[in-house]
Amino acid sequence: MSDQQPGAHGSDPAESGVEDVDAFARVEDGFQRLWTPHRMAYIGGERPSPHAGSGCPFCSAPTRSDEDGLVVHRGERCYVVLNLFPYNPGHLLVCPYRHISRYVELTEGETTEFTALTKAAIAALTKASEPMGFNIGMNQGEVAGAGVAAHLHQHVVPRWGGDSNFLPIVGQTKALPMLLEDTRQQLVDAWPAD
């Protein structure tokens, strides 16, 4: 058994460029921890308002510029926006402009455009990033898992083989290879012509 510190791998950490593990404050417990302190703003922040207006993220997103609101496409009755806390890169949300909570409250015109924008989102994601599949759906009500239950939105999540690795399961962390701004622009560029 060597007297060297774990992680030094038989060489001086200063010479190898590898940081000495004893330089980090931690408690030995056998787990590797991935810290994402930036998510505390989401975890501990105010919950979206059940009322229309600035307290609702899906009412406020279309009032901003496309870049600031992460809006990918604007229709007449509905729009498409990147999810601020995506499950996968390119995770899109299709939303009506009107502040309604249930799918059955959509007008016929909204339903038609909601469906057309969902199909266009799939086409744009396919062109931009060639996913192997999609999860498409909506959660109606808080009990069903809706984070913003007051404003209807449909998730369009691109999927690839192996995209659910140990990070979200063990580390409760998702590694995203692209900035949201870059993902938004890629999807804008790939959006099908009307």
C-alpha positions in Angstrom: 0.0 0.0 0.0 1.4 3.4 -1.0 1.5 6.4 1.2 0.5 8.6 -1.7 -2.8 10.5 -1.6 -5.7 9.2 -3.6 -5.9 10.9 -7.0 -2.1 11.6 -7.2 -1.7 8.4 -9.3 1.9 7.9 -8.4 3.1 11.4 -9.3 3.4 14.8 -7.7 0.1 16.6 -8.3 2.0 19.9 -8.9 4.0 18.2 -11.7 1.1 16.3 -13.3 -1.4 19.3 -13.3 -3.9 17.2 -11.3 -5.2 18.9 -8.2 -4.7 17.1 -4.9 -8.0 15.9 -3.6 -7.1 16.8 -0.1 -7.2 20.5 -1.1 -11.0 20.3 -1.4 -13.2 20.7 1.6 -15.5 17.7 1.8 -16.7 14.8 4.0 -15.7 11.4 2.9 -18.8 9.4 2.2 -18.2 7.4 -1.0 -20.4 9.7 -3.2 -19.2 12.0 -5.9 -21.1 15.3 -5.7 -22.0 17.6 -8.5 -22.8 21.1 -7.3 -25.2 23.3 -9.3 -25.7 26.3 -7.0 -27.2 28.3 -9.9 -30.3 26.2 -9.7 -31.1 27.6 -6.2 -32.7 30.6 -7.9 -35.2 28.1 -9.4 -35.6 25.9 -6.3 -35.9 28.6 -3.7 -37.4 31.3 -5.9 -41.0 32.5 -6.1 -43.4 30.1 -7.8 -45.1 31.3 -11.0 -48.4 33.1 -10.4 -51.6 31.3 -11.1 -52.8 34.6 -12.6 -52.1 36.1 -16.1 -49.5 38.7 -16.4 -45.9 39.3 -15.3 -46.0 36.6 -12.6 -46.6 33.9 -15.3 -43.5 33.0 -17.3 -45.6 32.0 -20.3 -47.4 35.4 -20.3 -44.1 37.3 -20.0 -41.9 35.4 -22.5 -43.7 36.7 -25.6 -43.6 40.3 -24.3 -39.8 40.2 -24.5 -37.5 40.1 -27.5 -37.2 36.6 -29.0 -33.6 36.4 -27.7 -34.4 37.5 -24.1 -37.6 35.5 -23.9 -36.0 32.4 -25.6 -38.9 32.5 -28.1 -38.2 30.2 -31.1 -41.3 31.0 -33.2 -44.3 33.2 -32.9 -47.6 32.2 -34.4 -50.9 34.1 -34.5 -52.5 32.4 -31.5 -49.6 30.3 -30.0 -45.8 30.5 -29.8 -42.8 28.1 -29.2 -40.2 28.8 -26.5 -37.2 27.0 -25.1 -37.6 25.5 -21.7 -35.5 27.5 -19.3 -34.8 24.3 -17.3 -34.6 21.7 -20.1 -34.7 17.9 -19.7 -32.5 17.7 -22.9 -30.9 20.2 -25.3 -33.6 21.7 -27.5 -36.5 21.0 -25.1 -39.3 23.2 -26.5 -42.7 24.3 -25.1 -45.7 25.1 -27.3 -47.9 27.7 -25.5 -51.1 29.6 -26.4 -50.7 33.4 -25.8 -54.0 33.3 -23.9 -53.6 32.5 -20.2 -55.6 29.3 -19.9 -54.8 26.2 -17.9 -56.6 23.3 -19.6 -56.3 21.8 -23.1 -60.1 21.7 -23.5 -60.2 25.5 -23.1 -58.3 26.0 -26.4 -60.5 27.5 -29.2 -60.6 25.5 -32.5 -58.2 28.1 -34.1 -55.8 27.7 -31.1 -56.0 23.9 -31.2 -55.2 23.9 -34.9 -52.2 26.2 -34.5 -51.0 24.4 -31.3 -50.9 21.1 -33.2 -49.2 22.7 -36.3 -46.5 24.3 -34.1 -45.9 21.0 -32.3 -45.3 19.4 -35.7 -43.1 22.3 -36.8 -41.1 22.0 -33.5 -40.5 18.3 -34.3 -39.4 19.2 -37.8 -37.0 21.9 -36.6 -35.5 19.7 -33.9 -35.0 16.9 -36.5 -33.2 19.2 -38.9 -31.1 20.9 -36.2 -30.0 17.9 -34.1 -31.3 14.6 -35.5 -32.8 13.2 -32.3 -33.6 9.5 -32.3 -37.1 10.1 -30.8 -39.3 12.5 -28.9 -41.3 12.8 -25.7 -44.4 14.9 -26.4 -47.0 15.8 -23.8 -48.5 18.0 -21.2 -49.2 17.8 -17.5 -52.7 19.2 -16.6 -52.7 20.4 -13.0 -50.1 20.5 -10.2 -51.1 16.9 -9.1 -50.1 15.7 -12.6 -46.7 17.4 -12.4 -47.3 20.7 -14.1 -44.7 23.2 -12.9 -46.8 26.1 -14.3 -50.3 24.7 -14.0 -52.1 27.9 -14.7 -50.8 28.4 -18.3 -51.2 25.5 -20.7 -48.0 24.3 -22.4 -46.9 21.2 -24.3 -43.4 19.7 -24.0 -41.5 18.6 -27.0 -38.4 16.9 -25.8 -35.8 15.4 -28.2 -34.3 12.1 -27.1 -31.1 10.2 -28.0 -29.9 6.8 -27.0 -28.0 7.0 -23.7 -29.3 10.5 -22.9 -30.5 9.4 -19.5 -27.2 8.5 -17.9 -26.1 8.6 -14.3 -26.1 12.4 -14.0 -29.8 13.0 -13.7 -30.4 9.7 -11.9 -27.6 9.8 -9.3 -26.4 13.4 -9.4 -29.8 15.0 -10.1 -27.9 17.2 -12.6 -28.3 17.5 -16.3 -25.3 18.2 -18.5 -26.3 20.4 -21.5 -23.7 20.8 -24.2 -25.1 24.1 -25.6 -26.0 27.4 -24.2 -29.8 28.1 -24.4 -29.1 31.2 -26.6 -27.1 29.0 -29.1 -29.8 26.3 -29.1 -32.5 28.9 -29.7 -30.7 30.3 -32.7 -30.0 26.8 -34.1 -33.8 26.1 -33.9 -34.8 29.4 -35.4 -32.5 28.7 -38.3 -34.0 25.2 -38.7 -37.7 26.3 -38.3 -39.7 25.2 -41.3 -40.9 27.9 -43.7 -44.6 28.8 -43.4 
